[in-house]
Amino acid sequence: MTELHEYTALQLHQLLQRREVSPVELTRHYLARIERLDGEVGAFATVTPDAALARARHVEEHVPTAAPLWGMPVADKDLNRRAGV
């Protein structure tokens, strides 16, 4: 079975659009992967799992699926201050 992180962005988008995977499920997958591997890799200075899951739930429930990148988890650089972080 293919792991979610092995799919391309286009394939993930298609899975999300077909509701074969939910934004919350995809976010949980990536958070678990970060937790499992980041100690060794050191890719993230700050991880906000509660905020990520809350945002994924909001997207699922309130954002139209036609929105660009609907449901795709995104990691960004810690170059700017972020409210609540």
PDB file with SEQRES, HELIX, SHEET and CRYST1 records, atoms N, CA, C and O in Angstrom:
SEQRES   1 A   85  MET THR GLU LEU HIS GLU TYR THR ALA LEU GLN LEU HIS          
SEQRES   2 A   85  GLN LEU LEU GLN ARG ARG GLU VAL SER PRO VAL GLU LEU          
SEQRES   3 A   85  THR ARG HIS TYR LEU ALA ARG ILE GLU ARG LEU ASP GLY          
SEQRES   4 A   85  GLU VAL GLY ALA PHE ALA THR VAL THR PRO ASP ALA ALA          
SEQRES   5 A   85  LEU ALA ARG ALA ARG HIS VAL GLU GLU HIS VAL PRO THR          
SEQRES   6 A   85  ALA ALA PRO LEU TRP GLY MET PRO VAL ALA ASP LYS ASP          
SEQRES   7 A   85  LEU ASN ARG ARG ALA GLY VAL                                  
HELIX    1 AA1 LEU A    4  GLU A    6  5                                   3    
HELIX    2 AA2 ALA A    9  GLN A   17  1                                   9    
HELIX    3 AA3 PRO A   23  VAL A   41  1                                  19    
HELIX    4 AA4 PRO A   49  HIS A   62  1                                  14    
CRYST1    1.000    1.000    1.000  90.00  90.00  90.00 P 1           1          
ATOM      1  N   MET A   1       0.836  -1.182   0.000  1.00  0.00           N  
ATOM      2  CA  MET A   1       0.000   0.000   0.000  1.00  0.00           C  
ATOM      3  C   MET A   1       0.879   1.244   0.000  1.00  0.00           C  
ATOM      4  O   MET A   1       1.878   1.306   0.716  1.00  0.00           O  
ATOM      5  N   THR A   2       0.509   2.222  -0.796  1.00  0.00           N  
ATOM      6  CA  THR A   2       1.259   3.463  -0.875  1.00  0.00           C  
ATOM      7  C   THR A   2       0.954   4.333   0.335  1.00  0.00           C  
ATOM      8  O   THR A   2      -0.207   4.515   0.701  1.00  0.00           O  
ATOM      9  N   GLU A   3       2.002   4.872   0.956  1.00  0.00           N  
ATOM     10  CA  GLU A   3       1.848   5.810   2.067  1.00  0.00           C  
ATOM     11  C   GLU A   3       1.456   7.168   1.503  1.00  0.00           C  
ATOM     12  O   GLU A   3       1.835   7.511   0.384  1.00  0.00           O  
ATOM     13  N   LEU A   4       0.698   7.940   2.274  1.00  0.00           N  
ATOM     14  CA  LEU A   4       0.232   9.235   1.785  1.00  0.00           C  
ATOM     15  C   LEU A   4       1.371  10.150   1.359  1.00  0.00           C  
ATOM     16  O   LEU A   4       1.236  10.879   0.376  1.00  0.00           O  
ATOM     17  N   HIS A   5       2.489  10.126   2.076  1.00  0.00           N  
ATOM     18  CA  HIS A   5       3.600  11.020   1.739  1.00  0.00           C  
ATOM     19  C   HIS A   5       4.317  10.617   0.447  1.00  0.00           C  
ATOM     20  O   HIS A   5       5.159  11.367  -0.048  1.00  0.00           O  
ATOM     21  N   GLU A   6       3.997   9.458  -0.095  1.00  0.00           N  
ATOM     22  CA  GLU A   6       4.623   9.009  -1.338  1.00  0.00           C  
ATOM     23  C   GLU A   6       3.899   9.540  -2.575  1.00  0.00           C  
ATOM     24  O   GLU A   6       4.436   9.481  -3.681  1.00  0.00           O  
ATOM     25  N   TYR A   7       2.694  10.055  -2.394  1.00  0.00           N  
ATOM     26  CA  TYR A   7       1.945  10.602  -3.526  1.00  0.00           C  
ATOM     27  C   TYR A   7       2.476  11.970  -3.914  1.00  0.00           C  
ATOM     28  O   TYR A   7       3.038  12.685  -3.084  1.00  0.00           O  
ATOM     29  N   THR A   8       2.298  12.331  -5.173  1.00  0.00           N  
ATOM     30  CA  THR A   8       2.626  13.687  -5.615  1.00  0.00           C  
ATOM     31  C   THR A   8       1.545  14.641  -5.099  1.00  0.00           C  
ATOM     32  O   THR A   8       0.485  14.210  -4.646  1.00  0.00           O  
ATOM     33  N   ALA A   9       1.826  15.919  -5.175  1.00  0.00           N  
ATOM     34  CA  ALA A   9       0.836  16.920  -4.768  1.00  0.00           C  
ATOM     35  C   ALA A   9      -0.436  16.779  -5.609  1.00  0.00           C  
ATOM     36  O   ALA A   9      -1.542  16.887  -5.080  1.00  0.00           O  
ATOM     37  N   LEU A  10      -0.287  16.541  -6.896  1.00  0.00           N  
ATOM     38  CA  LEU A  10      -1.455  16.370  -7.758  1.00  0.00           C  
ATOM     39  C   LEU A  10      -2.272  15.150  -7.336  1.00  0.00           C  
ATOM     40  O   LEU A  10      -3.500  15.218  -7.279  1.00  0.00           O  
ATOM     41  N   GLN A  11      -1.610  14.050  -7.044  1.00  0.00           N  
ATOM     42  CA  GLN A  11      -2.319  12.847  -6.610  1.00  0.00           C  
ATOM     43  C   GLN A  11      -3.037  13.078  -5.286  1.00  0.00           C  
ATOM     44  O   GLN A  11      -4.170  12.630  -5.113  1.00  0.00           O  
ATOM     45  N   LEU A  12      -2.389  13.774  -4.347  1.00  0.00           N  
ATOM     46  CA  LEU A  12      -3.030  14.085  -3.073  1.00  0.00           C  
ATOM     47  C   LEU A  12      -4.247  14.979  -3.297  1.00  0.00           C  
ATOM     48  O   LEU A  12      -5.300  14.766  -2.696  1.00  0.00           O  
ATOM     49  N   HIS A  13      -4.101  15.973  -4.158  1.00  0.00           N  
ATOM     50  CA  HIS A  13      -5.231  16.852  -4.477  1.00  0.00           C  
ATOM     51  C   HIS A  13      -6.408  16.033  -5.016  1.00  0.00           C  
ATOM     52  O   HIS A  13      -7.555  16.254  -4.626  1.00  0.00           O  
ATOM     53  N   GLN A  14      -6.123  15.109  -5.894  1.00  0.00           N  
ATOM     54  CA  GLN A  14      -7.179  14.267  -6.461  1.00  0.00           C  
ATOM     55  C   GLN A  14      -7.828  13.394  -5.391  1.00  0.00           C  
ATOM     56  O   GLN A  14      -9.049  13.240  -5.383  1.00  0.00           O  
ATOM     57  N   LEU A  15      -7.036  12.826  -4.495  1.00  0.00           N  
ATOM     58  CA  LEU A  15      -7.588  12.029  -3.395  1.00  0.00           C  
ATOM     59  C   LEU A  15      -8.491  12.878  -2.507  1.00  0.00           C  
ATOM     60  O   LEU A  15      -9.562  12.435  -2.091  1.00  0.00           O  
ATOM     61  N   LEU A  16      -8.049  14.107  -2.221  1.00  0.00           N  
ATOM     62  CA  LEU A  16      -8.856  15.008  -1.409  1.00  0.00           C  
ATOM     63  C   LEU A  16     -10.159  15.365  -2.120  1.00  0.00           C  
ATOM     64  O   LEU A  16     -11.227  15.353  -1.507  1.00  0.00           O  
ATOM     65  N   GLN A  17     -10.075  15.681  -3.401  1.00  0.00           N  
ATOM     66  CA  GLN A  17     -11.264  16.079  -4.146  1.00  0.00           C  
ATOM     67  C   GLN A  17     -12.280  14.935  -4.246  1.00  0.00           C  
ATOM     68  O   GLN A  17     -13.488  15.168  -4.250  1.00  0.00           O  
ATOM     69  N   ARG A  18     -11.783  13.710  -4.325  1.00  0.00           N  
ATOM     70  CA  ARG A  18     -12.678  12.538  -4.377  1.00  0.00           C  
ATOM     71  C   ARG A  18     -13.109  12.089  -2.989  1.00  0.00           C  
ATOM     72  O   ARG A  18     -13.856  11.122  -2.840  1.00  0.00           O  
ATOM     73  N   ARG A  19     -12.627  12.807  -1.967  1.00  0.00           N  
ATOM     74  CA  ARG A  19     -12.944  12.487  -0.563  1.00  0.00           C  
ATOM     75  C   ARG A  19     -12.463  11.097  -0.162  1.00  0.00           C  
ATOM     76  O   ARG A  19     -13.045  10.454   0.711  1.00  0.00           O  
ATOM     77  N   GLU A  20     -11.392  10.641  -0.812  1.00  0.00           N  
ATOM     78  CA  GLU A  20     -10.776   9.367  -0.433  1.00  0.00           C  
ATOM     79  C   GLU A  20      -9.859   9.547   0.764  1.00  0.00           C  
ATOM     80  O   GLU A  20      -9.498   8.579   1.434  1.00  0.00           O  
ATOM     81  N   VAL A  21      -9.487  10.787   1.025  1.00  0.00           N  
ATOM     82  CA  VAL A  21      -8.720  11.165   2.207  1.00  0.00           C  
ATOM     83  C   VAL A  21      -9.243  12.540   2.619  1.00  0.00           C  
ATOM     84  O   VAL A  21      -9.623  13.346   1.770  1.00  0.00           O  
ATOM     85  N   SER A  22      -9.258  12.796   3.912  1.00  0.00           N  
ATOM     86  CA  SER A  22      -9.751  14.087   4.399  1.00  0.00           C  
ATOM     87  C   SER A  22      -8.571  14.983   4.770  1.00  0.00           C  
ATOM     88  O   SER A  22      -7.470  14.484   5.007  1.00  0.00           O  
ATOM     89  N   PRO A  23      -8.784  16.291   4.824  1.00  0.00           N  
ATOM     90  CA  PRO A  23      -7.720  17.185   5.271  1.00  0.00           C  
ATOM     91  C   PRO A  23      -7.201  16.817   6.670  1.00  0.00           C  
ATOM     92  O   PRO A  23      -5.998  16.894   6.923  1.00  0.00           O  
ATOM     93  N   VAL A  24      -8.097  16.422   7.567  1.00  0.00           N  
ATOM     94  CA  VAL A  24      -7.669  16.039   8.921  1.00  0.00           C  
ATOM     95  C   VAL A  24      -6.815  14.768   8.869  1.00  0.00           C  
ATOM     96  O   VAL A  24      -5.777  14.691   9.527  1.00  0.00           O  
ATOM     97  N   GLU A  25      -7.240  13.795   8.106  1.00  0.00           N  
ATOM     98  CA  GLU A  25      -6.477  12.549   7.981  1.00  0.00           C  
ATOM     99  C   GLU A  25      -5.084  12.816   7.402  1.00  0.00           C  
ATOM    100  O   GLU A  25      -4.090  12.269   7.879  1.00  0.00           O  
ATOM    101  N   LEU A  26      -5.025  13.659   6.374  1.00  0.00           N  
ATOM    102  CA  LEU A  26      -3.740  13.981   5.749  1.00  0.00           C  
ATOM    103  C   LEU A  26      -2.836  14.746   6.719  1.00  0.00           C  
ATOM    104  O   LEU A  26      -1.635  14.489   6.791  1.00  0.00           O  
ATOM    105  N   THR A  27      -3.416  15.674   7.452  1.00  0.00           N  
ATOM    106  CA  THR A  27      -2.648  16.437   8.436  1.00  0.00           C  
ATOM    107  C   THR A  27      -2.119  15.518   9.529  1.00  0.00           C  
ATOM    108  O   THR A  27      -0.957  15.629   9.920  1.00  0.00           O  
ATOM    109  N   ARG A  28      -2.948  14.620  10.021  1.00  0.00           N  
ATOM    110  CA  ARG A  28      -2.492  13.663  11.048  1.00  0.00           C  
ATOM    111  C   ARG A  28      -1.342  12.802  10.537  1.00  0.00           C  
ATOM    112  O   ARG A  28      -0.388  12.524  11.263  1.00  0.00           O  
ATOM    113  N   HIS A  29      -1.445  12.388   9.290  1.00  0.00           N  
ATOM    114  CA  HIS A  29      -0.379  11.570   8.702  1.00  0.00           C  
ATOM    115  C   HIS A  29       0.945  12.323   8.730  1.00  0.00           C  
ATOM    116  O   HIS A  29       1.965  11.793   9.170  1.00  0.00           O  
ATOM    117  N   TYR A  30       0.915  13.566   8.256  1.00  0.00           N  
ATOM    118  CA  TYR A  30       2.164  14.332   8.216  1.00  0.00           C  
ATOM    119  C   TYR A  30       2.662  14.696   9.602  1.00  0.00           C  
ATOM    120  O   TYR A  30       3.872  14.702   9.830  1.00  0.00           O  
ATOM    121  N   LEU A  31       1.776  14.997  10.530  1.00  0.00           N  
ATOM    122  CA  LEU A  31       2.214  15.280  11.904  1.00  0.00           C  
ATOM    123  C   LEU A  31       2.876  14.055  12.531  1.00  0.00           C  
ATOM    124  O   LEU A  31       3.884  14.182  13.227  1.00  0.00           O  
ATOM    125  N   ALA A  32       2.322  12.885  12.292  1.00  0.00           N  
ATOM    126  CA  ALA A  32       2.914  11.649  12.818  1.00  0.00           C  
ATOM    127  C   ALA A  32       4.289  11.415  12.194  1.00  0.00           C  
ATOM    128  O   ALA A  32       5.218  10.978  12.872  1.00  0.00           O  
ATOM    129  N   ARG A  33       4.410  11.704  10.924  1.00  0.00           N  
ATOM    130  CA  ARG A  33       5.698  11.544  10.237  1.00  0.00           C  
ATOM    131  C   ARG A  33       6.733  12.527  10.777  1.00  0.00           C  
ATOM    132  O   ARG A  33       7.894  12.168  10.970  1.00  0.00           O  
ATOM    133  N   ILE A  34       6.310  13.758  11.018  1.00  0.00           N  
ATOM    134  CA  ILE A  34       7.215  14.752  11.602  1.00  0.00           C  
ATOM    135  C   ILE A  34       7.675  14.290  12.976  1.00  0.00           C  
ATOM    136  O   ILE A  34       8.862  14.353  13.297  1.00  0.00           O  
ATOM    137  N   GLU A  35       6.726  13.825  13.786  1.00  0.00           N  
ATOM    138  CA  GLU A  35       7.070  13.368  15.138  1.00  0.00           C  
ATOM    139  C   GLU A  35       8.050  12.198  15.094  1.00  0.00           C  
ATOM    140  O   GLU A  35       8.971  12.118  15.906  1.00  0.00           O  
ATOM    141  N   ARG A  36       7.845  11.305  14.153  1.00  0.00           N  
ATOM    142  CA  ARG A  36       8.679  10.106  14.052  1.00  0.00           C  
ATOM    143  C   ARG A  36      10.083  10.410  13.519  1.00  0.00           C  
ATOM    144  O   ARG A  36      11.053   9.794  13.961  1.00  0.00           O  
ATOM    145  N   LEU A  37      10.202  11.350  12.577  1.00  0.00           N  
ATOM    146  CA  LEU A  37      11.467  11.529  11.873  1.00  0.00           C  
ATOM    147  C   LEU A  37      12.221  12.821  12.167  1.00  0.00           C  
ATOM    148  O   LEU A  37      13.418  12.907  11.894  1.00  0.00           O  
ATOM    149  N   ASP A  38      11.546  13.825  12.718  1.00  0.00           N  
ATOM    150  CA  ASP A  38      12.198  15.137  12.803  1.00  0.00           C  
ATOM    151  C   ASP A  38      13.344  15.179  13.803  1.00  0.00           C  
ATOM    152  O   ASP A  38      14.258  15.989  13.645  1.00  0.00           O  
ATOM    153  N   GLY A  39      13.323  14.341  14.815  1.00  0.00           N  
ATOM    154  CA  GLY A  39      14.453  14.311  15.742  1.00  0.00           C  
ATOM    155  C   GLY A  39      15.753  13.997  15.032  1.00  0.00           C  
ATOM    156  O   GLY A  39      16.804  14.529  15.388  1.00  0.00           O  
ATOM    157  N   GLU A  40      15.689  13.145  14.041  1.00  0.00           N  
ATOM    158  CA  GLU A  40      16.861  12.757  13.266  1.00  0.00           C  
ATOM    159  C   GLU A  40      17.129  13.739  12.123  1.00  0.00           C  
ATOM    160  O   GLU A  40      18.281  14.050  11.822  1.00  0.00           O  
ATOM    161  N   VAL A  41      16.068  14.219  11.496  1.00  0.00           N  
ATOM    162  CA  VAL A  41      16.205  15.072  10.318  1.00  0.00           C  
ATOM    163  C   VAL A  41      16.403  16.541  10.696  1.00  0.00           C  
ATOM    164  O   VAL A  41      17.208  17.241  10.082  1.00  0.00           O  
ATOM    165  N   GLY A  42      15.675  16.998  11.696  1.00  0.00           N  
ATOM    166  CA  GLY A  42      15.792  18.383  12.142  1.00  0.00           C  
ATOM    167  C   GLY A  42      15.264  19.401  11.149  1.00  0.00           C  
ATOM    168  O   GLY A  42      15.840  20.480  11.006  1.00  0.00           O  
ATOM    169  N   ALA A  43      14.183  19.079  10.463  1.00  0.00           N  
ATOM    170  CA  ALA A  43      13.644  19.970   9.436  1.00  0.00           C  
ATOM    171  C   ALA A  43      12.767  21.077  10.005  1.00  0.00           C  
ATOM    172  O   ALA A  43      12.569  22.096   9.343  1.00  0.00           O  
ATOM    173  N   PHE A  44      12.236  20.907  11.212  1.00  0.00           N  
ATOM    174  CA  PHE A  44      11.278  21.856  11.761  1.00  0.00           C  
ATOM    175  C   PHE A  44      11.785  22.461  13.063  1.00  0.00           C  
ATOM    176  O   PHE A  44      12.197  21.745  13.976  1.00  0.00           O  
ATOM    177  N   ALA A  45      11.751  23.789  13.138  1.00  0.00           N  
ATOM    178  CA  ALA A  45      12.086  24.481  14.380  1.00  0.00           C  
ATOM    179  C   ALA A  45      10.861  24.535  15.282  1.00  0.00           C  
ATOM    180  O   ALA A  45      10.975  24.424  16.503  1.00  0.00           O  
ATOM    181  N   THR A  46       9.700  24.703  14.683  1.00  0.00           N  
ATOM    182  CA  THR A  46       8.447  24.825  15.429  1.00  0.00           C  
ATOM    183  C   THR A  46       7.376  24.001  14.731  1.00  0.00           C  
ATOM    184  O   THR A  46       7.176  24.127  13.523  1.00  0.00           O  
ATOM    185  N   VAL A  47       6.695  23.163  15.487  1.00  0.00           N  
ATOM    186  CA  VAL A  47       5.566  22.389  14.964  1.00  0.00           C  
ATOM    187  C   VAL A  47       4.363  22.724  15.837  1.00  0.00           C  
ATOM    188  O   VAL A  47       4.459  22.701  17.064  1.00  0.00           O  
ATOM    189  N   THR A  48       3.240  23.033  15.214  1.00  0.00           N  
ATOM    190  CA  THR A  48       2.029  23.414  15.948  1.00  0.00           C  
ATOM    191  C   THR A  48       0.895  22.439  15.601  1.00  0.00           C  
ATOM    192  O   THR A  48      -0.004  22.776  14.830  1.00  0.00           O  
ATOM    193  N   PRO A  49       0.945  21.231  16.175  1.00  0.00           N  
ATOM    194  CA  PRO A  49      -0.042  20.213  15.802  1.00  0.00           C  
ATOM    195  C   PRO A  49      -1.477  20.600  16.119  1.00  0.00           C  
ATOM    196  O   PRO A  49      -2.370  20.327  15.316  1.00  0.00           O  
ATOM    197  N   ASP A  50      -1.729  21.225  17.262  1.00  0.00           N  
ATOM    198  CA  ASP A  50      -3.109  21.604  17.599  1.00  0.00           C  
ATOM    199  C   ASP A  50      -3.656  22.608  16.599  1.00  0.00           C  
ATOM    200  O   ASP A  50      -4.794  22.489  16.145  1.00  0.00           O  
ATOM    201  N   ALA A  51      -2.840  23.594  16.259  1.00  0.00           N  
ATOM    202  CA  ALA A  51      -3.272  24.604  15.282  1.00  0.00           C  
ATOM    203  C   ALA A  51      -3.463  23.975  13.901  1.00  0.00           C  
ATOM    204  O   ALA A  51      -4.404  24.320  13.187  1.00  0.00           O  
ATOM    205  N   ALA A  52      -2.582  23.064  13.528  1.00  0.00           N  
ATOM    206  CA  ALA A  52      -2.694  22.410  12.219  1.00  0.00           C  
ATOM    207  C   ALA A  52      -3.974  21.594  12.123  1.00  0.00           C  
ATOM    208  O   ALA A  52      -4.677  21.647  11.113  1.00  0.00           O  
ATOM    209  N   LEU A  53      -4.276  20.841  13.172  1.00  0.00           N  
ATOM    210  CA  LEU A  53      -5.500  20.029  13.161  1.00  0.00           C  
ATOM    211  C   LEU A  53      -6.746  20.898  13.214  1.00  0.00           C  
ATOM    212  O   LEU A  53      -7.746  20.581  12.571  1.00  0.00           O  
ATOM    213  N   ALA A  54      -6.701  21.982  13.965  1.00  0.00           N  
ATOM    214  CA  ALA A  54      -7.844  22.892  14.020  1.00  0.00           C  
ATOM    215  C   ALA A  54      -8.081  23.506  12.645  1.00  0.00           C  
ATOM    216  O   ALA A  54      -9.225  23.621  12.207  1.00  0.00           O  
ATOM    217  N   ARG A  55      -7.015  23.899  11.968  1.00  0.00           N  
ATOM    218  CA  ARG A  55      -7.145  24.477  10.629  1.00  0.00           C  
ATOM    219  C   ARG A  55      -7.685  23.441   9.657  1.00  0.00           C  
ATOM    220  O   ARG A  55      -8.548  23.762   8.841  1.00  0.00           O  
ATOM    221  N   ALA A  56      -7.201  22.210   9.723  1.00  0.00           N  
ATOM    222  CA  ALA A  56      -7.682  21.149   8.832  1.00  0.00           C  
ATOM    223  C   ALA A  56      -9.175  20.896   9.054  1.00  0.00           C  
ATOM    224  O   ALA A  56      -9.920  20.707   8.093  1.00  0.00           O  
ATOM    225  N   ARG A  57      -9.611  20.892  10.311  1.00  0.00           N  
ATOM    226  CA  ARG A  57     -11.043  20.711  10.604  1.00  0.00           C  
ATOM    227  C   ARG A  57     -11.855  21.867  10.042  1.00  0.00           C  
ATOM    228  O   ARG A  57     -12.932  21.662   9.483  1.00  0.00           O  
ATOM    229  N   HIS A  58     -11.336  23.087  10.191  1.00  0.00           N  
ATOM    230  CA  HIS A  58     -12.026  24.264   9.656  1.00  0.00           C  
ATOM    231  C   HIS A  58     -12.156  24.158   8.132  1.00  0.00           C  
ATOM    232  O   HIS A  58     -13.225  24.410   7.576  1.00  0.00           O  
ATOM    233  N   VAL A  59     -11.077  23.789   7.474  1.00  0.00           N  
ATOM    234  CA  VAL A  59     -11.100  23.646   6.011  1.00  0.00           C  
ATOM    235  C   VAL A  59     -12.139  22.606   5.603  1.00  0.00           C  
ATOM    236  O   VAL A  59     -12.939  22.843   4.698  1.00  0.00           O  
ATOM    237  N   GLU A  60     -12.123  21.462   6.268  1.00  0.00           N  
ATOM    238  CA  GLU A  60     -13.087  20.394   5.961  1.00  0.00           C  
ATOM    239  C   GLU A  60     -14.521  20.868   6.061  1.00  0.00           C  
ATOM    240  O   GLU A  60     -15.356  20.539   5.218  1.00  0.00           O  
ATOM    241  N   GLU A  61     -14.803  21.641   7.095  1.00  0.00           N  
ATOM    242  CA  GLU A  61     -16.182  22.002   7.408  1.00  0.00           C  
ATOM    243  C   GLU A  61     -16.659  23.298   6.754  1.00  0.00           C  
ATOM    244  O   GLU A  61     -17.859  23.466   6.534  1.00  0.00           O  
ATOM    245  N   HIS A  62     -15.735  24.222   6.436  1.00  0.00           N  
ATOM    246  CA  HIS A  62     -16.189  25.558   6.042  1.00  0.00           C  
ATOM    247  C   HIS A  62     -15.631  26.097   4.733  1.00  0.00           C  
ATOM    248  O   HIS A  62     -16.136  27.097   4.223  1.00  0.00           O  
ATOM    249  N   VAL A  63     -14.619  25.474   4.184  1.00  0.00           N  
ATOM    250  CA  VAL A  63     -13.990  26.015   2.973  1.00  0.00           C  
ATOM    251  C   VAL A  63     -14.427  25.178   1.774  1.00  0.00           C  
ATOM    252  O   VAL A  63     -14.359  23.950   1.815  1.00  0.00           O  
ATOM    253  N   PRO A  64     -14.879  25.846   0.701  1.00  0.00           N  
ATOM    254  CA  PRO A  64     -15.290  25.099  -0.490  1.00  0.00           C  
ATOM    255  C   PRO A  64     -14.120  24.305  -1.086  1.00  0.00           C  
ATOM    256  O   PRO A  64     -12.986  24.781  -1.111  1.00  0.00           O  
ATOM    257  N   THR A  65     -14.404  23.120  -1.551  1.00  0.00           N  
ATOM    258  CA  THR A  65     -13.345  22.268  -2.115  1.00  0.00           C  
ATOM    259  C   THR A  65     -12.715  22.878  -3.361  1.00  0.00           C  
ATOM    260  O   THR A  65     -11.637  22.453  -3.776  1.00  0.00           O  
ATOM    261  N   ALA A  66     -13.368  23.862  -3.961  1.00  0.00           N  
ATOM    262  CA  ALA A  66     -12.812  24.524  -5.148  1.00  0.00           C  
ATOM    263  C   ALA A  66     -11.673  25.480  -4.795  1.00  0.00           C  
ATOM    264  O   ALA A  66     -10.979  25.963  -5.690  1.00  0.00           O  
ATOM    265  N   ALA A  67     -11.472  25.759  -3.509  1.00  0.00           N  
ATOM    266  CA  ALA A  67     -10.393  26.667  -3.097  1.00  0.00           C  
ATOM    267  C   ALA A  67      -9.041  26.079  -3.508  1.00  0.00           C  
ATOM    268  O   ALA A  67      -8.838  24.868  -3.413  1.00  0.00           O  
ATOM    269  N   PRO A  68      -8.116  26.928  -3.962  1.00  0.00           N  
ATOM    270  CA  PRO A  68      -6.791  26.413  -4.356  1.00  0.00           C  
ATOM    271  C   PRO A  68      -6.127  25.657  -3.206  1.00  0.00           C  
ATOM    272  O   PRO A  68      -6.158  26.094  -2.055  1.00  0.00           O  
ATOM    273  N   LEU A  69      -5.547  24.552  -3.533  1.00  0.00           N  
ATOM    274  CA  LEU A  69      -4.830  23.698  -2.575  1.00  0.00           C  
ATOM    275  C   LEU A  69      -5.705  23.235  -1.415  1.00  0.00           C  
ATOM    276  O   LEU A  69      -5.198  22.996  -0.319  1.00  0.00           O  
ATOM    277  N   TRP A  70      -6.996  23.107  -1.638  1.00  0.00           N  
ATOM    278  CA  TRP A  70      -7.936  22.716  -0.590  1.00  0.00           C  
ATOM    279  C   TRP A  70      -7.468  21.448   0.104  1.00  0.00           C  
ATOM    280  O   TRP A  70      -7.270  20.411  -0.529  1.00  0.00           O  
ATOM    281  N   GLY A  71      -7.294  21.548   1.416  1.00  0.00           N  
ATOM    282  CA  GLY A  71      -6.976  20.394   2.247  1.00  0.00           C  
ATOM    283  C   GLY A  71      -5.521  19.991   2.294  1.00  0.00           C  
ATOM    284  O   GLY A  71      -5.162  19.080   3.040  1.00  0.00           O  
ATOM    285  N   MET A  72      -4.665  20.649   1.513  1.00  0.00           N  
ATOM    286  CA  MET A  72      -3.251  20.278   1.483  1.00  0.00           C  
ATOM    287  C   MET A  72      -2.530  20.868   2.692  1.00  0.00           C  
ATOM    288  O   MET A  72      -2.578  22.081   2.896  1.00  0.00           O  
ATOM    289  N   PRO A  73      -1.869  20.049   3.492  1.00  0.00           N  
ATOM    290  CA  PRO A  73      -1.057  20.589   4.585  1.00  0.00           C  
ATOM    291  C   PRO A  73       0.141  21.348   4.000  1.00  0.00           C  
ATOM    292  O   PRO A  73       0.712  20.946   2.986  1.00  0.00           O  
ATOM    293  N   VAL A  74       0.501  22.427   4.645  1.00  0.00           N  
ATOM    294  CA  VAL A  74       1.613  23.241   4.162  1.00  0.00           C  
ATOM    295  C   VAL A  74       2.545  23.550   5.330  1.00  0.00           C  
ATOM    296  O   VAL A  74       2.097  23.930   6.411  1.00  0.00           O  
ATOM    297  N   ALA A  75       3.824  23.385   5.101  1.00  0.00           N  
ATOM    298  CA  ALA A  75       4.831  23.792   6.082  1.00  0.00           C  
ATOM    299  C   ALA A  75       5.472  25.060   5.556  1.00  0.00           C  
ATOM    300  O   ALA A  75       5.741  25.173   4.360  1.00  0.00           O  
ATOM    301  N   ASP A  76       5.719  26.014   6.437  1.00  0.00           N  
ATOM    302  CA  ASP A  76       6.369  27.232   5.979  1.00  0.00           C  
ATOM    303  C   ASP A  76       7.547  27.571   6.884  1.00  0.00           C  
ATOM    304  O   ASP A  76       7.680  27.041   7.987  1.00  0.00           O  
ATOM    305  N   LYS A  77       8.383  28.450   6.400  1.00  0.00           N  
ATOM    306  CA  LYS A  77       9.579  28.855   7.140  1.00  0.00           C  
ATOM    307  C   LYS A  77       9.193  29.728   8.316  1.00  0.00           C  
ATOM    308  O   LYS A  77       8.204  30.459   8.253  1.00  0.00           O  
ATOM    309  N   ASP A  78       9.966  29.656   9.388  1.00  0.00           N  
ATOM    310  CA  ASP A  78       9.747  30.476  10.579  1.00  0.00           C  
ATOM    311  C   ASP A  78      10.461  31.823  10.439  1.00  0.00           C  
ATOM    312  O   ASP A  78      11.173  32.247  11.349  1.00  0.00           O  
ATOM    313  N   LEU A  79      10.270  32.489   9.307  1.00  0.00           N  
ATOM    314  CA  LEU A  79      10.958  33.753   9.072  1.00  0.00           C  
ATOM    315  C   LEU A  79      10.198  34.953   9.615  1.00  0.00           C  
ATOM    316  O   LEU A  79      10.792  35.990   9.909  1.00  0.00           O  
ATOM    317  N   ASN A  80       8.905  34.813   9.745  1.00  0.00           N  
ATOM    318  CA  ASN A  80       8.065  35.898  10.230  1.00  0.00           C  
ATOM    319  C   ASN A  80       7.290  35.448  11.454  1.00  0.00           C  
ATOM    320  O   ASN A  80       7.003  34.263  11.623  1.00  0.00           O  
ATOM    321  N   ARG A  81       6.958  36.403  12.301  1.00  0.00           N  
ATOM    322  CA  ARG A  81       6.146  36.068  13.463  1.00  0.00           C  
ATOM    323  C   ARG A  81       4.770  35.609  13.007  1.00  0.00           C  
ATOM    324  O   ARG A  81       4.239  36.079  12.001  1.00  0.00           O  
ATOM    325  N   ARG A  82       4.218  34.698  13.756  1.00  0.00           N  
ATOM    326  CA  ARG A  82       2.921  34.128  13.425  1.00  0.00           C  
ATOM    327  C   ARG A  82       2.051  34.272  14.665  1.00  0.00           C  
ATOM    328  O   ARG A  82       2.483  33.917  15.762  1.00  0.00           O  
ATOM    329  N   ALA A  83       0.843  34.783  14.514  1.00  0.00           N  
ATOM    330  CA  ALA A  83      -0.069  34.964  15.655  1.00  0.00           C  
ATOM    331  C   ALA A  83      -0.252  33.648  16.388  1.00  0.00           C  
ATOM    332  O   ALA A  83      -0.519  32.619  15.768  1.00  0.00           O  
ATOM    333  N   GLY A  84      -0.112  33.677  17.696  1.00  0.00           N  
ATOM    334  CA  GLY A  84      -0.336  32.496  18.516  1.00  0.00           C  
ATOM    335  C   GLY A  84       0.820  31.533  18.618  1.00  0.00           C  
ATOM    336  O   GLY A  84       0.725  30.521  19.312  1.00  0.00           O  
ATOM    337  N   VAL A  85       1.919  31.832  17.933  1.00  0.00           N  
ATOM    338  CA  VAL A  85       3.067  30.914  17.945  1.00  0.00           C  
ATOM    339  C   VAL A  85       4.242  31.612  18.592  1.00  0.00           C  
ATOM    340  O   VAL A  85       5.318  31.027  18.711  1.00  0.00           O  
TER     341      VAL A  85                                                      
END                                                                             
